[in-house]
Amino acid sequence: MPSKPIKSCNKYVLSYKDSSNNTRQLGFYARDAYDCLMLAREFNSHLHDHPGSVIRIQQKF
């Protein structure tokens, strides 16, 4: 994924359920929600293996 200056990105919080059914949250700077999901899948093995465990992706202001 090409790097972008942080000024062109927004902060997103991704919520997901882990294997114990606990809600977890990750924060990323991304261009959009899809970018956030792709970053989360790249850096979190659970999300890579279980992309359906994502509950919400919310932009923070």
N, C-alpha and C positions, 0 to 999 in steps of 0.2 A: 504494500500500500504506500503510495507516495506521501511524503510528509508535507504538511501544510503549516503555515505559521499559526500559532495559537490564536491570534486575533481573528482568523477566519473560522474558528471553531466555537461551538457552544458546549456548555457542560450538560451532560446527561447522567441520569441515575437509572441503572438497570436493576430491576428486582426479579428474583427467581426463587424457585423452591429447590432446595438441595435434596440429596438422597434420603435424608431423615425427615423430609417434609417441613423443614424450617425455612423461613423466608430470609434470604440474603440480599444484600445490595452491593453493587459495584458502581464506581463513578468513573466516567471517561470524558475527555474532551474530544468531540467528533463534529463532523460537518452536518450530520443528520442522524435520525434514529437508526436507520439501516447501518450506517457506518459504526455507530455505537454497538450494535449487535455483532457485527463482524469483528470488531476489536475484542469484545467480550469472549466470543468463541475462540479467538486466537490465543488469548491469555488465560482462559479458564477451561480446564479439561472437562469438567462436568458439563458446562454449556456446549462445548464442542460435541460431546457425546449425546447430550439431551437438549437440543435447541427448543423443544416444546415445553421446557420447564420455565421459560421466561414468562413472567406475569405482566410486567409493565416496563416501558421505557419512557421516562419523563424528562423533559428539558427543564433545567433549573435556570432561573433568572437572577 
